[in-house]
Amino acid sequence: MAIVDFSVKRRLDEAIVADTPVRIRAYAVISPTEEALNYVLENVLTKYDRSELIAPAYTIVKEMAINGAKANIKRILFAENNINIHDMAEYDRGMEIFRKNMNEDWMKQYAMKAREMNLYVDIVLDFNPHRLILEVINNCPISHKEHDRIREKFKKAIHYDNIAEFYLDGGDHEEGAGMGIVLITMLLKAQNLDPHLFTIHSDYVSKTIARVELPITDEYVSRRHRYLQEA
């Protein structure tokens, strides 16, 4: 992919050379954002001689960013329809409205509303010769109900070996059939990486963070494994 804006390319090149984290703010995942993400990942992972990780890393971070943007848009929709996100029946009603209306033009319209309301996703690529951390932070918390559903999706995804198994098992028709969590889990497994390197958590007040930690070297010990070793 080519980055049209030369000044953006120059700043990204400087960050790649210096191993400085790259942060991209977005309200929806559109072409310029995709191009910047692909450019950084392609150059960083080629620099570290791990080009086989370019495609899975790009798919993972893009999926997390899309999900973060959708979460913000969902909040706007719920507010417009006076839906109480903490009430199960109300939440399900809101999700039905969300699924029925979701298409590209509708998402663009709500992305504009998200910008006006300062509801964003910050995409952070933090890299050095030992690891690549992909992090998506959206300034909107998840509800406890959403947290429980995410945990259930993680539990299910960990047992699948491929996407086909997920669909044959009936999937979960909430928000794209839970495809995002399953897809990211499958991509990690395909690289012989621990799927627990993928986490989602929220402070339930102001933000939600999706994070994947990709080892670059075999010697690198992930944050989770360091914690388990110290426990």
N, C-alpha and C positions, 0 to 999 in steps of 0.2 A: 504494500500500500504506500502511496506517496503522500507526504504531508505538504499541503499547499503553502501554508504559512511558514516562510523561511525563518522568522524570528522564533517561532515555536520549535522548529527543528534545531536551531542553534542552542536554545536553552536545554533541550533534551540531550543533545550531544554533550554539553558541558556536564550535565548530571551523570550521564553514563560513564564518562571518562573518570570522574571524581568519585564514583560509587555513592553519589548523593541521592537520597530517596526522592522519587517523583510523586507529586500530588496533583491530581486532576479533579476539579470540581465539575459536576454535571447534574442536570435536572432530568435528563433522559439520555439513553445511550444511542447517540447518533453518529454519523460517519466520522466527523473530526475526532471524536473521542475514541472510536474504534481504531482509527489510523494512528493516533498517538500511542495507544496501548500496544498495538502490534509493533510499532517502530521501536519502542523501548525494549520490549521483551525479545524481539528478534536480535537486536544489537547486544543487549546484555548477555543473553544466553549463548550467543555466538562467541562473544568475548570470553566467556567462561568455558567454552568448548562443551556446551550442553545443549546443542541445537535441537536434540530430540525432545526437549521439554517445551519448545516454543509453542507448538500447536495446543498441547494440553493446558499450558499456563494461560494462554490467551483465552481459550474457551472457558476456563475456570473463572478468571477475573471478570470477563464479560458477563457470564451468567450471574455472578454475585452482584455486579453493578445493576443489571436489569432488574433483579429481584429487589434491590434496595430502592431503585426508582419507583417500582411498582408499589412498594410498601408506602412510600410517601404519597403517591397518587391515591392509593386506597384511603388514606386518612382524609384527604380532601373530599373524596366521594362520600365517605361516611358522615362527615360534618355537614355536607350539603343536604343529605337525606335524613339528618337528625337520628343517626344510628348510634346506639351505645355499644361501643366495641367490647365492653366488659360483660355484656349480656349475651349468652350463647345464641338464643333465638334471633336476637337483633344482629349479631355478628354474621350468622348464616344468611340472613336476609340481605345484608350488605354485600356478602360475597357473591350471592346470586346476581345482584345488580352489576357488580364488577365484571363477572364472567360474561354476562349477556352483552355488555357494552364494549368490551375490550377489543380494539383493533388499532391499527397503526395511526390513523387520523385522530381517533379518540384519545390515544395516548399522547400524541403531540399537543393536543388541546390542553390536556391536564398537565403536561410538562410545563407549559406556559404559566398555568396557575401555580404550579409548584415554585417556579422562579419568583413569581410575584409574592408568594408567601414565605420565601426563603427556606423552602424544604429541598434539600440537596443531598447528593451522595458525593463523598470524597473518596476517590480511588487512589490508594497509596501503593506504590511499588518500591519496596525497600530491599536493596540487594548489596551483596558483597561476594567475594570469591567462595564463601562457604554456604550461603543460603539465599533464597529468594522468598520474601514474604509478600503475599498478595492480600491486601486489606481493603475492605469497602465499609465506610462509615456513613450511615445516613442519620441525620439529626432528628430522628423520630423513634421513640421506643416501641418495642413490641408489647403486646398485652400478655398476661400470664396464660391466657387461652392459646395464643399463638405460640408461646414458648413450649407449651405442652405438645402441640401439634408438631412443632419442629423436632422435639426430642423423639416423638414416635416415628417420624420420617427417618431420622438418623438410625434408629434401631432397626427399622425395616431395611433401609438401604445397605447396611453393613453386611446383610446376608445374601444380597444379590450378586451374581457374577456378571450380569449384563442387563441392558435396558429391556430386552425382550422378556426376561423373567419378571421384571417389575410389572410390565403391562399384562402379562398372562396371569399374574397374581391379583389383577384388578386395580392396582395402583391406588392413588388417592386423588380424587377429582378436585381437591382444593387447589386453586392457584396453579394451573398448568400441570395438574396431576402429580405434584411433588417432584417433577422431573429434575429441577435444579439440584436438589440435594442428592438424588440418585446419580445424576450425570457426573457431578463432581466426585462423588465417592468412587464411581466406576473408573474415572480418569486417573485417580490416585492409585487404585488397585492395578490398573494397566501398567503403571510405571513401577510396580512393586513397592509402593509407598503405603505407609499406615494411613488408612482413611480418617483416623482420629486427628490427623494434622489439619483437618478441616473443622472449624468451630464457628458457632454463631452464638453471640450473647448480647444481652441488653442490660442497661442500668435501670430500665423501666421508668426512666424520668426524661431523658433527653436524647438518647442515641442507641443505635444497634450496630454491632460490629460483626461482619463476616470475615473470617481470616483463614488463609491456607498458607502453611509453611512448607516450602519445597527445599529439601537439602540439595546442595550443589556438589558437595564432596561426601564420600562415604563416612568420613570421620565426624561429620557434623552431628551434634546431638540436639534434637529439637527441644523447644521450651517444655512441651508435655513430658518428654522422656527425662529431662533434667528434673522436673517436679517429681516424677515417679521414683527417680533414683534417690532423691533427698527425703522422700516421705518415709 
